[in-house]
């Protein structure tokens, strides 16, 4: 745990399983995010662990006023109740600043004076890795990615390998607009909350190797990962997302919505006719599919 970091309220006195659901409040939950929420909740309940709720509102330009409360109500409608008090990333700026200070002291980050136009939005070529060019000042802060292949086992997707240096490059932790990057915020928050297991969609699988490297640099434990299949729009074949205008899930019809999420995760139908019975039965099926040693 980083200097100055304290465990959040609601963390248990035992470290066996602490999971979390961390939606971005850019709109209500849709079918894709409901499937992820259900998987995350089931994994925690199957392990008799805690399931925490974190509102990832660090990207303020994408945050929609009131969306956090809508999301919380949707989860409650579905019976996906969280443990402890929710946390909001926008209230945790000091944690991220402390983490960056720690990384700077260990020379794991460096200031970058390049613009997006100069880098082309692709893999960063390392222009400022050995120091800022003359006349430049730091606009952003990048993580100095070490060489080598990052390997880990995902509980759903199996063995994963990534050469982060060549496939992603030195990635940004603090943006030129002074906002904290997702990669830093999620790693610091998971560390602060004592997260042991992460369940999320495969759209974030590519970020895992970077986050594991950052965890090590910060002296944090590596959570166990499980990435669920993406839910696709049947018409366009695109991932269901708020950016693709996916409709809000109808959580007023809780059982039907849960049945669809269960189907989207690839499971056979369950015979339950009530919401809570469905969830209890789903926990048993999840335990059989994803046992924890």
N, C-alpha and C positions, 0 to 999 in steps of 0.2 A: 504494500500500500504506500502511496506517495506521501512524502512529508506534508503534514497539514490536512490530509484527507481522513475523514472519519466516516464510518459506516452510516448509511442512511437509517432513519427511523423505520421500523418495520422489518429490518433484517433479523433473521432468527439467531438463536444461540447455537445452532448446529449448522454445519456447512454442507450437508448432504446434497440438497437441491434447492437452488433459487433461480427461478426463471423470470422472464419478463415479456411483456408485449409493449412495443414502442412505436405507436402510430404517429405519423406527421399530421397535424391538424390543418391540412389543406383542403379539407372537405369531409363529408361523412364516409364511413366505412362502406366499401362495395363488396361484391362477392369474393374478389380475390383477397382482400384484407380480412374478411370474415373467416375464410378458410385458414389463413395464417393464425388468426387469433384463436380459433378453435383448436388447431394443432398445438399451439403453444400452451394453452390452458390444459388440454388433455395430458400433455407430457408432464406438466407440473403436478397435476392431480394424481396421475398414475404413479408418480414417484412419492406421493404424500409430501410434496414440497410446497414452497411458496411461489405465488405468481404475482409479480409486481407490475404496475402500470406506470409507464413513463411517456409523457407527451413530448415528442421531439420537435419542438417549435423553434429550434435554433436558427433555421433559415427563415428569417422574419418576412422577406418579400413574398414567400409562398404561403404564409400563415393566414388562414381565414378566421376572422373574429367569430367566436362562438362555436367553431367546429370541434374544439376539444370537449365541450359539454355534450354536443350531439353524439360524439364517439362514445363517451362514457355512458350515456343513456342507452345507446345501441347495445353495448356490452351487457349492461344490466338487463335489458329486455331478453337477451339470449341466455341469461343465467350464468354468464361468464364473469363471475365476481372476483375482483382482485383482492389481494391482501395488503394491509397497511395503507398509508396515504399515497396518492399519486404524486409524482414529481414532474416538474416542467423544466426543460433544459434552459429556457430563457432566464431562470432564476439561479442558474448554477455557473455564472460567468467566472467566478473566482476559482472554481475547480479547474477550469480549462486554462486560465491564466497561470495558475500554479504548475500545471503540467507542462506548459510551454517553457516556463522558467527552468524547470527541472531538466528538460531536454536540451535547452540552450547550455546549461552548465556542463552537460556531458557531451557537448558538441554533436548531438544527434540530429540537430536541425540547423538550417542556415537561411539567411535572408535572401530573397529573390527579387530582383528588380525588373523582371521580364513581364511584358503584357501578354494577354491571351493571343493577340494578333501575332506577336513575335514567336510564340510557341506553337501556333497553329491549332491549339486545343488538343493535340495528341500527346504522345509520350514526351516528357520533358527531356531535352537534350543535355541538361547539366550545365547550362551556360554560367550559372552563378555558384556552382558547387565548390569551386576553389576560391570564392570571394567575389564580391560585386565588381563588375567592370567599372572603370573610371567614370565619374559623373553620375553614377546610379545610386539610388537609395532603395532600401528594402521595401517592397510593396506587400509581399506575402512571406510566409515562413513555410519551408519545405522540410520534410523528413528525409534524412540521408539514408536511403535504402541500402542495406548491406547486400553483398553478392551471395549467390547460392540459390538453391531450389527450396522453396517452402513446401513442406509436405504435411498433410494432416488427414485424418479419417473423418468423414462426415457420416452421421448415423443413417442417413437416407441415401446420399449420393455416392458413398464409398470413398476410396482413396482419391485425394486431390493433390495436384502438384502445380506449382506456379513459380516461374522465374520472375519475381517481382521487379527486379532491376531492369530487365529488358522488356517485360510485358506491360508494366505500369510506370516504372520510373519513380523518381523522387516526387512524392505527392504532397499536396498542400495541406497544412494544418490550420493556418490562419490566413484567410483570404485577403485580397487587396482591398475589399470593401470593409475590412475589420471584423467580418463575421467569422465565427469558428466553423471549421470544416466538419462535415459529418464524421469522417474517419477519426478525428481526435475526440469529438464529443462522445461518440458511442463507446469508445474504448475507456475513456475516463469514467463515464457514468456506470458502465458495467463493473468496473473495478470498485467504484465507490459504493455500489449497491451489493457487492459481493455476489454477482451473478455467476453461477456455476454452469448453467446450461442455456444455450440460445437456440430458439426455434424461429425460423424466418424463411421467407421465400427465396427461391434460387436466383432471383434478380440480384441478390446481395452476396451470392456465393463467391463472385470474383473479388469482393472486398475482403474476404476472410484472411487471405495470406497477408495482406497489408496490415490488417488489424492485429494479427498475431505478432508480427514484427514490432509493431508499436507497443503492444502489451509487454514484450520483453524489455524494450528500451525503458519503459516506465516501471519495471519491476512488478508487474501485475500478473496474476494467474491467468492461464489460458482457459476460457470456457469450452465446454464440449458443444459441438455444433450439429445442428440438424436443419437441412434446407429442404423445404417442401416444394413440390412441383408448382409451376405458375398456373394460374387460372387464365385461360385465353378467351377472348371474345369469339363466339362461334361464327360470327359474320366476317370479321376482318382477320381473324387469326392472331391479332395483336394481344399482348398482355393487358389484362384489365387493370386500369390505373385511372387516377383522377385526371392525369394529363390527357388520357385518351377518352375522357368524358364518360367513364363508367358510371352507371346509375347507382344511387345510394341503395344499400340493402334494405329490404322491408323487414325490419326486426319486429314489427308489430305482429307478424306471422312467424313467431319464433321457431316453432317446430319445423315448418317448411324451409325456413332459411338455414337451420342447422342441418337438415337432411341434405340440402343442396351442397353445403360446405363439405359435408362428409363424403358425398359423391365426388366433389371436385378434388378431394384428397386421394381418390382412387379406391375407396372402400365400398363393399357391398351394402345394400340397404339394411337398416336395423328395424326390428319389428315394433319398437316403442311407439306409443301413441300420445305421450305427453313429453313436454320439454325436459323435465328433470329426470324422467325415466330414460329418455334418449341419452342424456349426458352420462348418467350412471352406467348404462350399457356400453357407450362409446369408450369410457375409461377402461373397461375390461378388455375390449378389443385392442385398444392402443397399447395396453400393457403387454398383450401377447405379441403384437407386431414390433414394438420397440422396447424390449425389456432393458432395464438398467442393471448392470452388474453391481 
